[in-house]
Amino acid sequence: MRLPPRVISRCKALGFTAPYILHVSDFDDLAGARLKDFINKDYHGDMAWMKDTLTRRQHPQSLWAQAQSALVLGFNYGPGHDPMENLKAVDKGNISVYARGKDYHDIMKGRLKEIAGLLAQDTGEDVKVFVDTAPLMEKPLAMLAGLGWQGKHTNLVSREFGSWLFIGTILSAAKIPPTPQELDHCGSCRACLDICPTGAFPAPYKLDARKCISYLTIEYKGEIAPDLRRAMGNRIYGCDDCLAVCPWNKYAKAAQDIKIKARTELNNPPLKDLAALDDKAFRRLFSGSPIKRIGRNQFIRNVLYAIGNSSDMSLRPAAQAHISSEDPIIANAARWAVKLIDLHAKRDKD
């Protein structure tokens, strides 16, 4: 059964790439073996849900036995500038590119459901839609379907869009002709491995999430080790370094969808202002943003680490204000930030 033409045209009209297709029976065991190795080495850190869903995650048909085909769609969120430039403004907070606009889950889910509905009508078969939240290995699926390949940083890379693609997946009970698998085009390049501030890549194609700044700022709830705090710089939500340095980004295009474009107030927001957010102000500022999910306290922890790394004496009062916080993690972060700023000031004086 061929993919209906109106499905293809609707994908493009809704801002997606062309659909790339895989027969789920062709999903190989390599991805599952890599995931099992990742879990066995405890690289997943506190993300217990990855271990709990390992069996279901290893093959699409473990998630849905009726699945015959996977339609994989990319959604471009390319920045209009080099995000590495933001790291130089140490008195500002650096937010990962993907989180500066509206939550991509909300943007993509409804559009994918519309496409899936057309596919179900035209094929007469059931469908299921996924955007990054179900136990489905979407990056290996995307590579096998031909959308891109998993680079040495384990993220998806596209020859057309570089590193800046969200992935949406539609599983269908219909058997639809597959598209050619993409090859790995990383070659001898290791820019993504060498740029990592925390050395989170023990080897090419392997990530130790426990050292990854995206994991530390978003998934990890506790006190971050001092050496990792220092490496975070002004990164307060996520990290784009390994994505931004990829040479394939020379083909990337800036996102055109207004909903995915960065909100002005989330481009390098002042750390002083962020440190002053109470819960109500936090929720208001990050309404509709994925940042809202981590909660105000964890966000303030990240901001305080960035203030300490800034060595900016003008930010000392913003950190000092949190030393008596009822949250012990925030209080610890505040003390650390004040101590670091004072040490820097003493060195300058000496």
Secondary structure, 3 states (H helix, E strand, C coil): CCCCHHHHHHHHHCCECCCEEEEHHHCCHHHHHHHHHHHHCCCCCCCHHHHHCHHHHCCHHHHCCCCCEEEEEEEECCCCCCHHHHHHCCCECEECHHHCCCCHHHHHHHHHHHHHHHHHHHHCCCEEEECCCCCCCHHHHHHHHCCCEECCCCCEEECCCECCEEEEEEEECCCCCCCCCCCCCCCCCCHHHHHCCCCCCCECCECCHHHCHHHHHHHCCCCCCHHHHHHHCCEEECCCHHHHCCHHHHHCCCCCCCCCCCCHHHCCCEHHHHHCCCHHHHHHHCCCCHHHHHCHHHHHHHHHHHHHHHCCHHHHHHHHCCCCCCCHHHHHHHHHHHHHHHHHHHHHHC
